[in-house]
């Protein structure tokens, strides 16, 4: 028998483990006869015709012609039904297509019940926005919402006016997640018209929330207003105590759906290609930038003029709550980004090859080349995208910090070793992404331990071999290998960040065997 099927049901989000699934069923748009009914009519007609044909006494030439004409007409009607349905579905849902499969293997698909439209304003820098967007897609998926392509933060410190399509591949974002939820580039005209008669309902979802908050508190708001705008996207979902399918959805969005534009990918891969031709390279996310030093209040190795400049900047930013800071105490607590010289000393103690290329994945270093002298003394092969590429390659992105950060992300992901000097958003998400790609070596520098050891070594209280052994011992479990995410019940802010170690999405590794061997392997590779 030829393969016959209904047109594809529009399949969009279902529910999580702690929420009932959507209704299942078949449909053919909103017009015409249901395919299931037509198929049954055809089957009955065929059976009747065969029965009559097998009994010559009970059939006549006229009856045979009647059944032949009837079956032909039914087939024509069914074909017309399918074509009309496909046209209707394509007009409403571009992904819908007409498939022909055997009736016996038709798989029921979830019917999407749109509970409303979600619009969001992402906040923060590139990596904070990226993880926040992944959470927003996940929330929309399990609340059965239609997501409008997110707005990016154009008002943060970096003052980058890039839109979503300037950084991420919009079509890939929509298409790669099509089986999970519906994403549109903008609100439909009818929904826009509705907003003319009433204001848009805006909400800042509670931070570090589990899915029950969204089901019980947020979903009723969508059912009432139909269009809701989320003012923030950062840390709106908890790190732990979420169903596994929710966690895996976060990974699918972050690692598969949010792909950079072809232009940014091309630049990043070009940088990687240039570096690879010269040998292995280490990507150093050196957070010794003006905004970070002003925010943290860390002044190690700075002169009075620089300290005053950073202090004035901190007081001028109203959203930075901490103003009066004890720099020495903060450094001893491990809360300061390491200086370039301290990073060089730590990497040398870990026996990183002094000839390795060190790619500076960061913005402009405070103090510029003079401040890099301490690092260059240990690792002379310092490079960055501005020195590797002609200015023409960076022409479209050099004045956009988030696009430049995207290139650094691509290079950091591909590096032989990744080492951040501070545990900001990029440090966390790149380490997590490298775990996802196969536990690639990432050196998470323990700043609290290191500053104590460095001070002892510089003051002559430790010999070099003692210092080196102590640094290696402190970093045995901090090389990007398999670990268990830290969970603290009732204190989600103090837990390990989900995107730092998305363990629900990683191969199962156990510290007693595979995990331990993986860590030792990474150590030997350094």
N, C-alpha and C positions, 0 to 999 in steps of 0.2 A: 504493500500500500504506500502511496506517496505520503510524504511527511506533511502533516497539516497542523497548524497551531494558531492560537489567538495571537493578535499583535501583542508585543511586549508590554506587560504591565509596567507603569512608571514606578520604579522601586526606589524609595528613599528611606530615611532613617527609621530604625526600629527602636527598641528600648534596651536598657541595660539589664543586668542580671536581677536587679531589684525593682524592675518595672515591667509590667505585662507587655508582651509583644503586640505590634500592630495587627490588624485583621489581615487575613490572607484571602486571596481570591483571584479570579480572572475578570477581565473586562475588556471591552473594545471601545475605547473612547466614551463618548456620551451619546452616540447615535448608532442606528443599525441594529441588527439582530445579534445576540450573543453567539460567539463561535461554537461554544459547547452545545448549544441548542441545535444549531445548524448541523453540526457533526452527527448528533444523535438522529436527526431526521434522515440524513444521508444513509447512515448505517441501517436504519429500519427499512428504508426504501430498497437498499441492496438486498437485505435478507428476504424481503417480500418477493422481489424480482427473482431471486435464486430459487425460492420455494415454488413459485409458479412455473419457472422454467423446468424444474425437475419433475413436474407433474404435467405432461402434455395434455392430459384430459381436462385439466382445470385452467389452462391458459390458451389464449387465442393470439393470432398475429396482432390484432388491435390492442390487446392489453400489453403486449411486449413493447409495441411502439409507444404506448402511453407512459410506461415506466421509463423507457429510455429518454423520452422528452423531459419527463419530470426530474430525473437525476441530473440531466444536463442543465436544466433551469436552476436547480438548487446549487450546483457548482458555480454557475455564473453569479448567482446572488451572493454566495459566500466570498467569491473573489472580489466582487464589488464592495462588500462589507469590509474586507481587509484593506482594500485600497483607500476607502474613505477613512477608515480608522487610522491608517498610517499617516494620511494627510493631516488629520485632526491632531494626532499625537505629535507630529513634527512641528505643527504650528505652535503647540503649547510647550512641548518638551523636546528640544532639538536632539536629544540622545535616543529617542524612541525609534526603533526600526522594526520591520516585519521579518519575523523568523519563521521558518517552516521546520517543524520537528514532528516526530511520530507521536500520536496522541498518548501512547503508553508511557512516554518519558517527559511529559509536560511537568515542570517543577513549579509549584505555586510560589509566587513572589509577594513580598510585603507591599501592601498598598500604602502609599504615602499620604498621611493626613496632615496637611500643613497647619500647624498651630499658630503661625504668625511669622513675621519677618524680623530678623535680628540685624541691626546695624551697630557697628562698633567703632570707637575711636581708640586706636592703639596708643600706648604711652611709653616713653623711654627711648633708649637707643635701639639700634638694629636688633641685637640679640634678645633684649627684653621684649621688644615688639613681636619678634618671631615666635618665641615660646608662648607669649600671650595669645597670639592669633591661633596657634595650635590648640590651645585650651578653648578658645571661642568656637572653633569648628567642632570640637568634641562636644561641647555643651549643646550646640545647635543640632548635632547628629542625634543625641539621645533625648532631646526635647521635641523632636520632629519640627524643627524650625527651618525656614528658608533663610540662608545667610547672604547678606549683601557684601560684596568684596570690601574688606576692611579699609578704613582710613588710617594713614600713618601719621605719626606725631611730627608736626612741623613747627612746634613751639618749644621744644626742649632746648637744652643748653647749646646743642650743635646747630640749631637753626637750619636744618636741612629740609628743603621744600619738596623732596622726592615723594612721588605718589606710589601706590602699591605696584602699578605696572612698570615703574622705573627700576624696581629692584627685583620683583618676583615675576615669574612667567605666569600671567593671569590665565591663559587658556589651559596650560598644564594644571594649574591649581584647580580649576573647575572640572576638567575632564578626568583627572586622576582620582578625584573623590566623588565622581558622579554616582557610583554604586552605593555610596554612603548617605549622601544628602544632596539637596539642591542648593547650588550657589549661583547667584545672579550678579551681574556687574552693577546694576542699579535697581532701585525699586520700580516695579511696573507702573505705567501711567496712572492706572486707577488708584493705586496706593498713594502715589504722589498727590493726586487730586484730593484724596481724603485728608491729607495733612494740611490742606489750605483752610479747612474748616475747624481744625483743632490743633493744639500744639503737640509736638512729638513727645511722647513719654520717655523720660531719661532716667537711667538707673546706674548707680555704681555698685555692682554686686559685692556682697560681703567677701572679703579676702579669705583665703585658705578654707574654702567651703567644700563639703562633700556633695554628692549628687542628690541626696535627700533635700538639701536646701533648694536646689534648682527645681526639683519636682514639686515640692510642697509650697514654696514661696514665690519663685520666679515664674513658673509655668502658668499659674492662674493670672498673672499680670499680662502675659502674652494673649491668653484667651480673651481677656477683657479689652485690651487696647489694640491687639493685632500687630502693631508695629512698636518695637521698643528699642531704644538706643542705649548701649552700654558705654558709659563714659571712660571706663578703664578696662584694661585687659590683663595687667600684670598680677600674678599671684591670686587669681580668682578661683583656682581649683587647688584642693589639698594635694600634698605630696603623696600621702598614703591613705589607706582605708577607702580606696575606690575599687569598684569591680574591675577584674582583670581586662574585660573587653573595653572598658573606658580607658584604661591605661594604654592598651595597645592601639586604640584609636588616636591617642595623643601622639604616639610614635609614628603612625602612618601619615599623619598630617605633617609632622615636623621633618621626618626623614625622606618622605616620598612626595608629598603634596607641595611643599614650599620649596620650589626649585628657583634658583636665581635666573634672571633673564639670560638669553643666549649671549648677549653682548658681554655681560659681566662674567659669565662662565668662560667665554673666549679669552678675556684678559687674564683671569685667574689661571687658566690652564697654560697660557703662554708664559706666565711667570714661573710656574712649576716646571715647564719644559726647559727653560733657560737654566734653572737651578740644577735640574737632573743631569744636564749635560756636563756639569762640573763636579758632580758627585753628590753624596748625601747632604742633607741640610736640616737644621733645627729651626723651627719657627718659635720665636720668642715674643710672647705678648707682653711687651714692656709697658706697663701702665704708669710710666713716669711722665704723665702729661699734666698740663696746667690745671685742668678742671679737677682731676683726681687728687692732686696734691692740695688744692684749695679746699675740696670737699672733706678730705680726711684730716687736714691740718698737720700733715707730716712735713717736717722741715729739715730732716737729716741732710747735712752737707750743703745747705743753702745759706747764702749771706743775708744780712739784715734787709737789704733792699728787696730781695726776692720774697722773704718772709712777709714783709709789709704788703707787697703786691698781692700775694695769695690770701692774706687775711682780709684785705679790702674786698677782694672778689667774693670771699665766703660770706661776708656781712651783706654784700649787695644782692645775694641770691635769697629771696624770701622763702623758697621751698627747701632750703638747707637748714634744718632746725638746729643743729649743733653749731654753735658759734665760738665759744671759748674752749680751746682744746690744748691739752698738755701733750705736746708732740713726743717727748721722751717716753712718757708712760704708755702712750698709744703704740709706739714702736715696740716696746718691751712686751706688750700683749699680743704682738703679731698682727696688728691691725693697720699697718702701713705698707704701701707698695715698696718693694725692695729697690734700692738705688741700682743703677747699671753696674757699678763696681761690685756691689754685694752679690748681684746675680752672677757676674763673671767668676767670682771667688767660689760660689756654691757649685757652679757647673764644673769648674776645674777639680773641686774636691770629689765630685762624682765620676771623675775620669772621662769626661766628655772630650773627645778628640779636639785639640786646639786648632786643627786645620779645618774643622767642619765649617760649612757656611752657616752663618746665623742670620736668618731673615727677621728683620724687625717688623712684627705685625702690630702696628700701633699708629696713632696720629703723631703730631709733632711733639718730639721730646722736649721737655722744659729745660732750657739751657742749650738746646741743640747739640752740635757736634762736641762742644766742650764737655758736656755732661756725659757723653758716650766714651770719653777717653778711658775711664776706669774699666769698662767692659772690653774695649778694643785692646787693652793691654794683655788680656787673656785670650781673646778671640778676635784676631785681626780681620777675618773675612766677614765683616758686617755688610749686609746688603738690605735694600728695601725696594719696594716696587718703583719708586721714583728714580732710583739709580739703575734699575734693570731694564726699564722700558723707556722708549722715546716719549717726549711730552705729548706727541700726537695721539698716542694710545690712551692716555689718561685725560685727554682734553674734555670729554663729556662728563667725567666723573670727579675730577680733582677738586672741584668746589662743592662736592656733596659728600659729607662725612660718612653717611650710611652706605653709599655705593662703594666708597673706598674701603669701608669695613667689610663689605661683602667679598671683595677681592682678597682681603687678608684672611677671611674665614675659609675661602676655597683653598688658599695656599697652606694654611695651618692644618686643614683636614688632610692634605696630601703629604705633609712633612714626615720625615723619618722619626723625628722627636718633636713633641710640642711641650713648651714650658712657659707657663704664665707667671708673672711676678706678683700678681694680686688675684684674689679669687672673685673677680667681678663676673658679670653675666657671660661675657665671651669665654672666659676661662672655664666656666662650668659647662656651658653647652657644647663647646668644642671637645672637652674631655668626654662628655657623654656620647657625642656623635662618634668619636674615635673608638669608644667601647662598642658601640653599635656596629662599627665596621670591622670588628675583630680584635678588640683590645689592643689597639695600636699604642705604642709607648708614649705616655704623657707624664712628665715630671711635675707633680704638684708640690711646689716648694713649701716646706713647713717654716713659715716666717718666724714664728715664735721661738722655735728651736734654733733656727739659723742665726738670728741676730745675737743671741746669747753666745753661740759658738764663735761667730765672727768677731765679736768684741773680745773674747778671751784670746783668740788667735792673734788679733792685731795688737793686743796689749802684751803679748809675749807669754801668756799663761798656758798656752798649748803649743806643742810642736806641730809641724805640718801633718805628719803621719797620724797623730792623735786626732787632729781636726778632721782630716779626710775620712778616717774610720768612723768617727762620730756622725758625720754628715751622711755617709752611706747607710749606717745602721738606722738613722732616723727616717730614711726614705725608702726602706725596703718594701713597704706596703703602699707606697704612693706613686706607683708607676703606671697607673691606668689599667691595671689588671682587674680580675673579678673580685668584687667586694659586695658586702650586703649594705644596702642603704640604711643609714641611721634613722631610726624611728623613735620619737619621744611623744608618747600619748599626751594629748592636751597642749602640746607646745609645737605646733606645725612650723613656726618660723625658725625654730632651732634644729629642725630635722635636715637631713641631706636633701638637696633640691632634686626633684624628680628627673629633670633633664641632665643632671650631673651623672646619674646612675639609673637609667631606665630599665631596671633589672627584669621587669615583667616582659620586656621585649628582647631580652638577650638569651643566648644559649645557657642552659642550666649548668653552672659550674659550682664545685664544692671546694671550700678551703682546704679540706683534708687531702685532696688528691689533685683534681684537674686545676683548681684555682691556684694551689700552691705551685704546681709545675709551671703554670702560665706566668706567674709572677717571677719565678726564677729564670724563665726563658727571657723575659723582658729585661731583667737585670743583666744577664749575660750579653744581651744585644747592645747594651750601652758600653 
